[in-house]
């Protein structure tokens, strides 16, 4: 299971998102990561035929059993902290609800050179970790995230999502963050576009990854009438924001 080849992993659990989204993620990684790598999809239905491999010779796609057990939704991501599943080699984790805009080599370089055991996104709205893009260096500290979950160490505490649990289980000095602006929030950029289009454009051009947290999702931006509550009704008097960045999404999300 272990290899020195760069590993990029994602989780596809349940049917919350279409399989095509995970395939598109693999394709975006293949286009923006020139180093030879393995793209590993951990899923509860591990059939190789579910996801179409990229034709890029730098990418080897693998589909593996997440062995999620009772884990559901976002919490399935916690299984990646168990070295019995993922091995001891570092890996880059990516959610399948994001759009990769540019070369990932800088992000890999930062993750590799960081002293911290886990590098993630500093959330855009709350003082917590956002786990959509993570570089993990498996060791006893990261393994303890999984151990804490399986042992019920914090069973009396309420965790709305996996990232809250990860933040609780890791010590502050074990956690690092990507440089500000490398991973941008679509929703925050859209809000900024309302009052300062030029600054929003600059932030977009500076980011490597555009993350779609909450709503809308990329498909809804491309087709705003698909779910108008997430697009049109957010800015009913500003039609230019209904499909904000739709062309940008279509250029990369395929």
Secondary structure, 3 states (H helix, E strand, C coil): CCCCCEEEEEEECCCCCCHHHHHHHHHHHHHHCCCCEEEEEEECCCCHHHCCCCCCCCEEEEEEECCCCCCCHHHHHHHHHCHHHHCCCCEEEECCCEEECCCCHHHHHHHHHCCCCEEEEECCCCCCEEEEEEEECCCHHHHHHHHHHHHCCCCCCCCCCHHHHHHHHCCHHHEEECCCCCEEEHHHHHHHHHHCHHHHHHHHHHCCEEECCCCCCHHHHHCHHHHHHHCCHHHCCCHHHCCCCHHHHHHHCC
